[in-house]
């Protein structure tokens, strides 16, 4: 388990008086099956921030890289029916890893979180026709291919849409590099 997740788990208990296991049991008792349902429940009923609610949701659903033995299994699942986007993911992974050795790729059920000290990107095979890159550049105005993100509940400030591998331009890599640099 990475240090950031471990710190969040420790802070969860300090802040709420309940452990991650206790919160997971509460969620499971509510019989909530979807990530969004769990987030809504924890935020509205218990006043959670998005970060803590997201942590509990992933652990309850076993949908994060720390809850599965083979993270490659999560990647395979993400690209089922969207295999044509796998070369985009592989190219993005290679390009991002060249930025430095101080980052982590953390697959979830539907996306891969890319973190340094904090998350700076999300790699998302969103639909069969749209690949999304979420980027954290809070306070930066939309510019060029960079749009404001209104969907990820604050997990990213901006997004870039791709339809095919040829859309993966130097401008895309440049935005990712900028996000990487601000996450250190």
GUSE-160397 format. One record per residue: x, z, y of N, C-alpha, C in turn; residue in three letters. Coordinates in steps of 0.001 Angstrom, whole numbers, m for minus. Each point is the difference from the previous one (the first is absolute). Example, Ala and Ser with C-alpha at 12.3 -4.5 7.8 and 13.67 -1.06 7.14 Angstrom:
@nxx 13190; nzz 7800; nyy m5690; caxx m890; cazz 0; cayy 1190; cxx 900; czz 0; cyy 1200; paro ALA;
@nxx m350; nzz m720; nyy 1050; caxx 820; cazz 60; cayy 1190; cxx m770; czz 730; cyy 1090; paro SER;
This chain:
@nxx 851; nzz 0; nyy m1179; caxx m851; cazz 0; cayy 1179; cxx 894; czz 0; cyy 1240; paro UNK;
@nxx m345; nzz m842; nyy 971; caxx 819; cazz m70; cayy 1201; cxx m219; czz 1243; cyy 867; paro UNK;
@nxx 943; nzz 269; nyy 880; caxx m20; cazz 1211; cayy 813; cxx m1205; czz 51; cyy 945; paro UNK;
@nxx m386; nzz m1150; nyy 556; caxx m1135; cazz m18; cayy 926; cxx m1288; czz 439; cyy m702; paro UNK;
@nxx m216; nzz m498; nyy m1221; caxx m1195; cazz 374; cayy m748; cxx 47; czz 1486; cyy m357; paro UNK;
@nxx 1162; nzz 467; nyy m428; caxx 150; cazz 1411; cayy m350; cxx m296; czz 891; cyy 1209; paro UNK;
@nxx 489; nzz m385; nyy 1158; caxx m260; cazz 766; cayy 1222; cxx m1491; czz 9; cyy 324; paro UNK;
@nxx m655; nzz m1148; nyy m150; caxx m1450; cazz m55; cayy 257; cxx m756; czz 929; cyy m945; paro UNK;
@nxx 386; nzz m1; nyy m1266; caxx m662; cazz 858; cayy m985; cxx 170; czz 1476; cyy 377; paro UNK;
@nxx 1209; nzz 367; nyy 411; caxx 257; cazz 1385; cayy 422; cxx m807; czz 347; cyy 1252; paro UNK;
@nxx m35; nzz m920; nyy 955; caxx m750; cazz 246; cayy 1240; cxx m1507; czz 42; cyy m242; paro UNK;
@nxx m474; nzz m755; nyy m969; caxx m1422; cazz 29; cayy m347; cxx m423; czz 1418; cyy m355; paro UNK;
@nxx 774; nzz 637; nyy m865; caxx m349; cazz 1362; cayy m418; cxx 156; czz 999; cyy 1151; paro UNK;
@nxx 1061; nzz m171; nyy 798; caxx 189; cazz 888; cayy 1158; cxx m1159; czz m125; cyy 972; paro UNK;
@nxx m454; nzz m1227; nyy 242; caxx m1031; cazz m254; cayy 1005; cxx m1409; czz 328; cyy m472; paro UNK;
@nxx m255; nzz m138; nyy m1304; caxx m1374; cazz 166; cayy m491; cxx m195; czz 1216; cyy m902; paro UNK;
@nxx 1092; nzz 544; nyy m511; caxx m121; cazz 1120; cayy m932; cxx m301; czz m427; cyy m1425; paro UNK;
@nxx m94; nzz m1295; nyy m217; caxx m262; cazz m539; cayy m1337; cxx 1104; czz m983; cyy m365; paro UNK;
@nxx 335; nzz m28; nyy m1282; caxx 1037; cazz m906; cayy m499; cxx m561; czz m1408; cyy m182; paro UNK;
@nxx 897; nzz m940; nyy m208; caxx m401; cazz m1380; cayy m287; cxx m892; czz m40; cyy m1236; paro UNK;
@nxx 373; nzz 758; nyy m1034; caxx m814; cazz 34; cayy m1223; cxx m1408; czz 527; cyy 279; paro UNK;
@nxx m100; nzz 1008; nyy 848; caxx m1321; cazz 539; cayy 337; cxx m834; czz m1030; cyy 756; paro UNK;
@nxx 609; nzz m712; nyy 955; caxx m729; cazz m1032; cayy 748; cxx m385; czz m1157; cyy m909; paro UNK;
@nxx 886; nzz m365; nyy m905; caxx m318; cazz m1067; cayy m954; cxx m1201; czz 398; cyy m850; paro UNK;
@nxx m29; nzz 1251; nyy m445; caxx m1133; cazz 494; cayy m795; cxx m1301; czz m48; cyy 804; paro UNK;
@nxx 68; nzz 338; nyy 1283; caxx m1189; cazz m50; cayy 862; cxx m520; czz m1436; cyy 86; paro UNK;
@nxx 907; nzz m932; nyy 200; caxx m383; cazz m1416; cayy 96; cxx m604; czz m474; cyy m1321; paro UNK;
@nxx 627; nzz 346; nyy m1112; caxx m496; cazz m430; cayy m1308; cxx m1369; czz 617; cyy m294; paro UNK;
@nxx m206; nzz 1246; nyy 429; caxx m1291; cazz 657; cayy m195; cxx m1107; czz m721; cyy 776; paro UNK;
@nxx 342; nzz m578; nyy 1137; caxx m964; cazz m762; cayy 808; cxx m326; czz m1348; cyy m641; paro UNK;
@nxx 763; nzz m357; nyy m1037; caxx m191; cazz m1253; cayy m731; cxx 182; czz m1238; cyy 887; paro UNK;
@nxx 954; nzz 91; nyy 919; caxx 307; cazz m1114; cayy 883; cxx 983; czz m923; cyy m711; paro UNK;
@nxx m313; nzz m1276; nyy m48; caxx 792; cazz m953; cayy m790; cxx 809; czz m976; cyy 845; paro UNK;
@nxx m335; nzz m115; nyy 1294; caxx 666; cazz m986; cayy 846; cxx 831; czz 687; cyy 1069; paro UNK;
@nxx 1121; nzz m628; nyy 306; caxx 927; cazz 536; cayy 979; cxx m707; czz 300; cyy 1332; paro UNK;
@nxx m759; nzz m972; nyy 505; caxx m692; cazz 168; cayy 1273; cxx m1001; czz 1140; cyy m10; paro UNK;
@nxx m693; nzz 185; nyy m1125; caxx m963; cazz 1099; cayy m128; cxx 716; czz 1354; cyy 96; paro UNK;
@nxx 1154; nzz 78; nyy m642; caxx 764; cazz 1251; cayy 21; cxx 489; czz 282; cyy 1417; paro UNK;
@nxx 522; nzz m1023; nyy 667; caxx 461; cazz 177; cayy 1384; cxx m1136; czz 506; cyy 884; paro UNK;
@nxx m1139; nzz m651; nyy m86; caxx m1158; cazz 377; cayy 818; cxx m417; czz 1448; cyy m270; paro UNK;
@nxx m71; nzz 359; nyy m1284; caxx m378; cazz 1361; cayy m391; cxx 970; czz 1031; cyy 576; paro UNK;
@nxx 1295; nzz m215; nyy m190; caxx 990; cazz 974; cayy 448; cxx 73; czz 95; cyy 1529; paro UNK;
@nxx m161; nzz m1124; nyy 668; caxx 55; cazz 17; cayy 1468; cxx m1262; czz 635; cyy 593; paro UNK;
@nxx m1160; nzz m387; nyy m510; caxx m1247; cazz 491; cayy 600; cxx m354; czz 1413; cyy m446; paro UNK;
@nxx 203; nzz 299; nyy m1261; caxx m408; cazz 1306; cayy m528; cxx 1064; czz 1085; cyy 158; paro UNK;
@nxx 1275; nzz m418; nyy 89; caxx 1073; cazz 992; cayy 37; cxx 957; czz m173; cyy 1183; paro UNK;
@nxx m275; nzz m972; nyy 871; caxx 798; cazz m168; cayy 1208; cxx 1428; czz m469; cyy m227; paro UNK;
@nxx 228; nzz m710; nyy m1078; caxx 1344; cazz m468; cayy m309; cxx 458; czz m1118; cyy 931; paro UNK;
@nxx 1300; nzz m61; nyy 223; caxx 592; cazz m1165; cayy 652; cxx 58; czz m1115; cyy m1040; paro UNK;
@nxx 215; nzz m1212; nyy 480; caxx 63; cazz m1131; cayy m926; cxx 1135; czz 173; cyy m1013; paro UNK;
@nxx 1146; nzz 452; nyy 451; caxx 1152; cazz 132; cayy m895; cxx m258; czz 921; cyy m1181; paro UNK;
@nxx m536; nzz 1188; nyy 251; caxx m281; cazz 937; cayy m1092; cxx m1129; czz m512; cyy m895; paro UNK;
@nxx m1027; nzz m574; nyy 604; caxx m1103; cazz m551; cayy m796; cxx 502; czz m1137; cyy m893; paro UNK;
@nxx 858; nzz m830; nyy 539; caxx 559; cazz m1122; cayy m756; cxx 846; czz 498; cyy m1178; paro UNK;
@nxx 806; nzz 1013; nyy 240; caxx 821; cazz 592; cayy m1064; cxx m887; czz 496; cyy m1141; paro UNK;
@nxx m1028; nzz 765; nyy 325; caxx m884; cazz 556; cayy m1028; cxx m744; czz m1114; cyy m730; paro UNK;
@nxx m465; nzz m994; nyy 746; caxx m721; cazz m1117; cayy m628; cxx 884; czz m710; cyy m1013; paro UNK;
@nxx 1229; nzz m312; nyy 387; caxx 910; cazz m683; cayy m931; cxx 287; czz 856; cyy m1231; paro UNK;
@nxx 207; nzz 1292; nyy 198; caxx 300; cazz 870; cayy m1142; cxx m1223; czz 162; cyy m906; paro UNK;
@nxx m1184; nzz 121; nyy 601; caxx m1219; cazz 155; cayy m808; cxx m291; czz m1260; cyy m811; paro UNK;
@nxx 252; nzz m1155; nyy 595; caxx m263; cazz m1273; cayy m691; cxx 1191; czz m501; cyy m802; paro UNK;
@nxx 1125; nzz 717; nyy 116; caxx 1253; cazz m416; cayy m658; cxx 335; czz m1450; cyy 377; paro UNK;
@nxx m67; nzz m262; nyy 1308; caxx 180; cazz m1362; cayy 491; cxx 1260; czz m185; cyy 835; paro UNK;
@nxx 926; nzz 940; nyy m97; caxx 1252; cazz m144; cayy 743; cxx 1170; czz m55; cyy m972; paro UNK;
@nxx 1137; nzz m385; nyy 529; caxx 1166; cazz m174; cayy m862; cxx 440; czz 1303; cyy m658; paro UNK;
@nxx m283; nzz 1137; nyy 610; caxx 380; cazz 1280; cayy m586; cxx m905; czz 447; cyy m1128; paro UNK;
@nxx m1116; nzz m685; nyy m205; caxx m963; cazz 408; cayy m1023; cxx m12; czz m900; cyy m1232; paro UNK;
@nxx 801; nzz m1039; nyy 8; caxx 77; cazz m894; cayy m1153; cxx 1439; czz m48; cyy m503; paro UNK;
@nxx 145; nzz m240; nyy m1282; caxx 1339; cazz m65; cayy m569; cxx 709; czz m1300; cyy 356; paro UNK;
@nxx m741; nzz m1095; nyy 39; caxx 593; cazz m1314; cayy 242; cxx m580; czz m586; cyy 1287; paro UNK;
@nxx 770; nzz 56; nyy 1093; caxx m501; cazz m515; cayy 1273; cxx m203; czz m1514; cyy m52; paro UNK;
@nxx 700; nzz m683; nyy m905; caxx m187; cazz m1439; cayy m143; cxx m1444; czz m307; cyy m425; paro UNK;
@nxx m596; nzz 942; nyy m718; caxx m1398; cazz m144; cayy m427; cxx m931; czz m111; cyy 1218; paro UNK;
@nxx 295; nzz 782; nyy 1053; caxx m803; cazz m72; cayy 1219; cxx 152; czz m1357; cyy 683; paro UNK;
@nxx 1217; nzz m525; nyy 32; caxx 244; cazz m1315; cayy 611; cxx m754; czz m1073; cyy m788; paro UNK;
@nxx 110; nzz 44; nyy m1319; caxx m694; cazz m974; cayy m847; cxx m1495; czz 25; cyy 272; paro UNK;
@nxx m563; nzz 1193; nyy 112; caxx m1430; cazz 154; cayy 260; cxx m382; czz m588; cyy 1368; paro UNK;
@nxx 838; nzz 237; nyy 1010; caxx m285; cazz m514; cayy 1343; cxx m118; czz m1521; cyy 26; paro UNK;
@nxx 820; nzz m667; nyy m800; caxx 90; cazz m1450; cayy 64; cxx m821; czz m715; cyy m1079; paro UNK;
@nxx m804; nzz 745; nyy m754; caxx m878; cazz m647; cayy m967; cxx m1001; czz m883; cyy 734; paro UNK;
@nxx m24; nzz m1270; nyy m368; caxx m871; cazz m955; cayy 662; cxx 547; czz m500; cyy 1329; paro UNK;
@nxx 1139; nzz 560; nyy 406; caxx 650; cazz m382; cayy 1262; cxx 1477; czz m298; cyy m257; paro UNK;
@nxx 302; nzz m471; nyy m1199; caxx 1383; cazz m219; cayy m417; cxx 765; czz m922; cyy 936; paro UNK;
@nxx m710; nzz m912; nyy 668; caxx 651; cazz m922; cayy 929; cxx 629; czz 727; cyy 1188; paro UNK;
@nxx m392; nzz 1276; nyy 243; caxx 590; cazz 781; cayy 1080; cxx 1234; czz 802; cyy m450; paro UNK;
@nxx 268; nzz 61; nyy m1274; caxx 1155; cazz 759; cayy m495; cxx 1320; czz m487; cyy 599; paro UNK;
@nxx 231; nzz m1302; nyy 163; caxx 1249; cazz m428; cayy 654; cxx 135; czz 526; cyy 1441; paro UNK;
@nxx m1116; nzz 177; nyy 696; caxx 58; cazz 577; cayy 1348; cxx 489; czz 1439; cyy m89; paro UNK;
@nxx m578; nzz 767; nyy m926; caxx 428; cazz 1396; cayy m171; cxx 1479; czz 73; cyy m352; paro UNK;
@nxx 433; nzz m828; nyy m924; caxx 1397; cazz 30; cayy m429; cxx 943; czz m359; cyy 1145; paro UNK;
@nxx m357; nzz m1007; nyy 800; caxx 826; cazz m393; cayy 1147; cxx 11; czz 1110; cyy 1045; paro UNK;
@nxx m1161; nzz 577; nyy 291; caxx m62; cazz 1107; cayy 956; cxx 857; czz 1173; cyy m466; paro UNK;
@nxx m87; nzz 338; nyy m1279; caxx 796; cazz 1106; cayy m547; cxx 1486; czz m243; cyy 210; paro UNK;
@nxx 440; nzz m1206; nyy m309; caxx 1414; cazz m347; cayy 153; cxx 428; czz 100; cyy 1460; paro UNK;
@nxx m789; nzz m576; nyy 892; caxx 328; cazz 9; cayy 1434; cxx 23; czz 1428; cyy 550; paro UNK;
@nxx m991; nzz 801; nyy m354; caxx m88; cazz 1366; cayy 514; cxx 1146; czz 852; cyy m531; paro UNK;
@nxx 335; nzz m148; nyy m1267; caxx 1111; cazz 784; cayy m576; cxx 1326; czz m296; cyy 696; paro UNK;
@nxx 130; nzz m1174; nyy 580; caxx 1228; cazz m363; cayy 716; cxx 130; czz 763; cyy 1327; paro UNK;
@nxx m1073; nzz 633; nyy 482; caxx 61; cazz 757; cayy 1250; cxx 870; czz 1244; cyy m141; paro UNK;
@nxx 37; nzz 589; nyy m1193; caxx 762; cazz 1233; cayy m216; cxx m371; czz 630; cyy m1323; paro UNK;
@nxx 748; nzz 1024; nyy m365; caxx m220; cazz 636; cayy m1303; cxx m802; czz 1290; cyy 108; paro UNK;
@nxx m555; nzz 274; nyy 1174; caxx m671; cazz 1279; cayy 235; cxx m1519; czz m106; cyy m13; paro UNK;
@nxx m517; nzz m841; nyy m887; caxx m1449; cazz m164; cayy m38; cxx m514; czz 97; cyy m1424; paro UNK;
@nxx m1307; nzz 129; nyy m102; caxx m648; cazz 104; cayy m1302; cxx m1198; czz m934; cyy m34; paro UNK;
@nxx m170; nzz m674; nyy m1117; caxx m1194; cazz m791; cayy m273; cxx m874; czz 857; cyy m905; paro UNK;
@nxx m1214; nzz 321; nyy 460; caxx m895; cazz 880; cayy m751; cxx m1306; czz m731; cyy m302; paro UNK;
@nxx m100; nzz m604; nyy m1190; caxx m1232; cazz m713; cayy m360; cxx m1187; czz 941; cyy m140; paro UNK;
@nxx m1139; nzz m473; nyy 455; caxx m1291; cazz 671; cayy m183; cxx m867; czz m962; cyy m814; paro UNK;
@nxx m1284; nzz 282; nyy m134; caxx m878; cazz m903; cayy m757; cxx m146; czz m1362; cyy 656; paro UNK;
@nxx m106; nzz m42; nyy 1326; caxx m315; cazz m1267; cayy 654; cxx 1041; czz m481; cyy 1000; paro UNK;
@nxx 1072; nzz 736; nyy 185; caxx 1042; cazz m404; cayy 936; cxx 1303; czz 714; cyy m341; paro UNK;
@nxx 1071; nzz m412; nyy 675; caxx 1279; cazz 685; cayy m120; cxx 349; czz 557; cyy 1373; paro UNK;
@nxx 216; nzz 1289; nyy 63; caxx 435; cazz 659; cayy 1223; cxx 1523; czz m96; cyy 61; paro UNK;
@nxx 517; nzz m352; nyy 1170; caxx 1451; cazz m65; cayy 190; cxx 344; czz 1038; cyy 1056; paro UNK;
@nxx 858; nzz 964; nyy m399; caxx 278; cazz 1144; cayy 859; cxx 1493; czz 170; cyy 225; paro UNK;
@nxx 287; nzz 511; nyy 1145; caxx 1324; cazz 480; cayy 332; cxx m195; czz 1504; cyy 145; paro UNK;
@nxx 121; nzz 572; nyy 1176; caxx m426; cazz 1386; cayy 190; cxx m1512; czz 59; cyy 49; paro UNK;
@nxx m622; nzz m1087; nyy 415; caxx m1447; cazz m133; cayy m2; cxx m328; czz m1432; cyy m409; paro UNK;
@nxx m1250; nzz m219; nyy m340; caxx m423; cazz m1341; cayy m405; cxx 159; czz m959; cyy 1172; paro UNK;
@nxx 603; nzz m1149; nyy m269; caxx 96; cazz m1005; cayy 1056; cxx m679; czz m1307; cyy m382; paro UNK;
@nxx m367; nzz m159; nyy m1268; caxx m676; cazz m1236; cayy m407; cxx m858; czz 240; cyy m1237; paro UNK;
@nxx m1010; nzz m863; nyy m141; caxx m825; cazz m59; cayy m1201; cxx m64; czz m1466; cyy m415; paro UNK;
@nxx 214; nzz m264; nyy m1280; caxx m48; cazz m1354; cayy m548; cxx m1262; czz m89; cyy m852; paro UNK;
@nxx m934; nzz m870; nyy 418; caxx m1349; cazz 46; cayy m558; cxx m500; czz m1385; cyy m418; paro UNK;
@nxx m152; nzz m255; nyy m1305; caxx m691; cazz m1218; cayy m413; cxx m1505; czz 239; cyy 166; paro UNK;
@nxx m503; nzz m215; nyy 1204; caxx m1337; cazz 443; cayy 391; cxx m1122; czz m718; cyy m748; paro UNK;
@nxx 43; nzz m1320; nyy m10; caxx m1005; cazz m794; cayy m700; cxx 720; czz m1145; cyy m702; paro UNK;
@nxx m743; nzz m861; nyy m646; caxx 622; cazz m1153; cayy m663; cxx 535; czz m1014; cyy 1005; paro UNK;
@nxx m427; nzz 98; nyy 1250; caxx 434; cazz m969; cayy 1011; cxx 759; czz 630; cyy 1168; paro UNK;
@nxx 148; nzz 1328; nyy 7; caxx 649; cazz 657; cayy 1137; cxx 955; czz 1093; cyy m458; paro UNK;
@nxx 1236; nzz m97; nyy 460; caxx 1007; cazz 1031; cayy m212; cxx 190; czz 686; cyy 1350; paro UNK;
@nxx m3; nzz 1317; nyy 4; caxx 162; cazz 742; cayy 1244; cxx 1266; czz 834; cyy m37; paro UNK;
@nxx 644; nzz 62; nyy 1130; caxx 1125; cazz 902; cayy 191; cxx m417; czz 962; cyy 1103; paro UNK;
@nxx m90; nzz 1271; nyy m341; caxx m271; cazz 1020; cayy 1006; cxx 1331; czz 479; cyy 554; paro UNK;
@nxx 50; nzz 194; nyy 1306; caxx 1251; cazz 399; cayy 661; cxx m299; czz 1141; cyy 962; paro UNK;
@nxx 890; nzz 980; nyy 54; caxx m129; cazz 1097; cayy 950; cxx 910; czz m244; cyy 1193; paro UNK;
@nxx m620; nzz m350; nyy 1101; caxx 684; cazz m161; cayy 1291; cxx m930; czz 547; cyy 1080; paro UNK;
@nxx m340; nzz 1275; nyy m117; caxx m960; cazz 602; cayy 922; cxx 423; czz m237; cyy 1450; paro UNK;
@nxx m995; nzz m354; nyy 814; caxx 246; cazz m222; cayy 1408; cxx 464; czz m1408; cyy 349; paro UNK;
@nxx 308; nzz m797; nyy m999; caxx 458; cazz m1370; cayy 251; cxx m1224; czz m908; cyy 136; paro UNK;
@nxx m36; nzz m828; nyy 1035; caxx m1153; cazz m892; cayy 148; cxx m3; czz m1093; cyy m1063; paro UNK;
@nxx m1178; nzz m538; nyy m341; caxx m34; cazz m1133; cayy m936; cxx 744; czz m1173; cyy 630; paro UNK;
@nxx 721; nzz m723; nyy m836; caxx 842; cazz m1073; cayy 529; cxx 303; czz m982; cyy m1122; paro UNK;
@nxx m79; nzz m1278; nyy 287; caxx 284; cazz m1016; cayy m1015; cxx m923; czz 167; cyy m1192; paro UNK;
@nxx 579; nzz 140; nyy m1181; caxx m789; cazz 162; cayy m1221; cxx m428; czz 1445; cyy m244; paro UNK;
@nxx 465; nzz 902; nyy 842; caxx m277; cazz 1433; cayy m147; cxx m1343; czz 351; cyy 631; paro UNK;
@nxx m938; nzz 500; nyy m824; caxx m1336; cazz 392; cayy 458; cxx m139; czz 1508; cyy m83; paro UNK;
@nxx m925; nzz 552; nyy 763; caxx m333; cazz 1419; cayy m114; cxx m756; czz 190; cyy m1316; paro UNK;
@nxx 343; nzz 1052; nyy m742; caxx m658; cazz 295; cayy m1275; cxx m1161; czz 951; cyy 248; paro UNK;
@nxx m1177; nzz m412; nyy m387; caxx m1175; cazz 855; cayy 164; cxx m562; czz 458; cyy m1342; paro UNK;
@nxx 684; nzz m313; nyy m1113; caxx m562; cazz 278; cayy m1325; cxx 640; czz 1158; cyy m754; paro UNK;
@nxx 1261; nzz 297; nyy 214; caxx 687; cazz 951; cayy m893; cxx m69; czz 1449; cyy 465; paro UNK;
@nxx m945; nzz 338; nyy 843; caxx m207; cazz 1389; cayy 423; cxx 1265; czz 665; cyy 531; paro UNK;
@nxx 748; nzz m730; nyy 795; caxx 1187; cazz 571; cayy 615; cxx 1248; czz m36; cyy m859; paro UNK;
@nxx m97; nzz m524; nyy m1219; caxx 1186; cazz m76; cayy m847; cxx 984; czz m1036; cyy 531; paro UNK;
@nxx m502; nzz m979; nyy 739; caxx 828; cazz m1012; cayy 656; cxx m608; czz m285; cyy 1365; paro UNK;
@nxx 844; nzz m345; nyy 950; caxx m497; cazz m315; cayy 1334; cxx m275; czz m1487; cyy 166; paro UNK;
@nxx 704; nzz m834; nyy m779; caxx m109; cazz m1452; cayy 124; cxx m68; czz m647; cyy m1381; paro UNK;
@nxx m361; nzz m1277; nyy m4; caxx m3; cazz m735; cayy m1257; cxx 389; czz m1452; cyy 257; paro UNK;
@nxx 440; nzz m617; nyy m1078; caxx 326; cazz m1423; cayy m14; cxx m698; czz m584; cyy m1215; paro UNK;
@nxx m683; nzz m1126; nyy 198; caxx m694; cazz m676; cayy m1099; cxx 838; czz m1183; cyy m475; paro UNK;
@nxx 91; nzz m146; nyy m1312; caxx 658; cazz m1152; cayy m608; cxx m981; czz m647; cyy m976; paro UNK;
@nxx 80; nzz m1308; nyy m122; caxx m848; cazz m705; cayy m959; cxx 830; czz m593; cyy m1131; paro UNK;
@nxx 1262; nzz m253; nyy 270; caxx 873; cazz m597; cayy m1021; cxx 1449; czz 342; cyy 316; paro UNK;
@nxx 870; nzz m270; nyy m945; caxx 1414; cazz 365; cayy 126; cxx 655; czz m613; cyy 1235; paro UNK;
@nxx m424; nzz m1184; nyy 407; caxx 609; cazz m648; cayy 1171; cxx m313; czz 752; cyy 1297; paro UNK;
@nxx m989; nzz 904; nyy m19; caxx m317; cazz 813; cayy 1180; cxx 1006; czz 1137; cyy 201; paro UNK;
@nxx 843; nzz 217; nyy m987; caxx 1002; cazz 1062; cayy 73; cxx 1201; czz m507; cyy 807; paro UNK;
@nxx m123; nzz 98; nyy 1306; caxx 961; cazz m578; cayy 940; cxx 1002; czz 1050; cyy 494; paro UNK;
@nxx 1040; nzz m430; nyy 695; caxx 923; cazz 962; cayy 621; cxx m699; czz 961; cyy 963; paro UNK;
@nxx m1103; nzz m442; nyy 637; caxx m742; cazz 891; cayy 892; cxx m587; czz 1186; cyy m779; paro UNK;
@nxx m521; nzz m256; nyy m1195; caxx m544; cazz 1077; cayy m841; cxx 1100; czz 1019; cyy m311; paro UNK;
@nxx 1145; nzz m499; nyy m435; caxx 1118; cazz 884; cayy m353; cxx 472; czz 777; cyy 1227; paro UNK;
@nxx 4; nzz m647; nyy 1144; caxx 415; cazz 650; cayy 1241; cxx m906; czz 1186; cyy 343; paro UNK;
@nxx m1319; nzz m164; nyy m158; caxx m927; cazz 1103; cayy 265; cxx 223; czz 1147; cyy m987; paro UNK;
@nxx 222; nzz m336; nyy m1257; caxx 269; cazz 1041; cayy m1001; cxx 1280; czz 757; cyy 332; paro UNK;
@nxx 1022; nzz m721; nyy 422; caxx 1283; cazz 623; cayy 363; cxx m197; czz 950; cyy 1182; paro UNK;
@nxx m787; nzz m422; nyy 975; caxx m268; cazz 854; cayy 1165; cxx m715; czz 1279; cyy m438; paro UNK;
@nxx m980; nzz m129; nyy m889; caxx m721; cazz 1178; cayy m507; cxx 943; czz 914; cyy m774; paro UNK;
@nxx 869; nzz m593; nyy m803; caxx 1003; cazz 775; cayy m757; cxx 878; czz 813; cyy 964; paro UNK;
@nxx 457; nzz m650; nyy 1046; caxx 894; cazz 660; cayy 954; cxx m689; czz 1153; cyy 726; paro UNK;
@nxx m1286; nzz m125; nyy 275; caxx m709; cazz 1079; cayy 692; cxx m396; czz 1134; cyy m945; paro UNK;
@nxx 71; nzz m220; nyy m1303; caxx m386; cazz 1026; cayy m975; cxx 1161; czz 912; cyy m386; paro UNK;
@nxx 1160; nzz m213; nyy 567; caxx 1189; cazz 782; cayy m379; cxx 169; czz 1185; cyy 852; paro UNK;
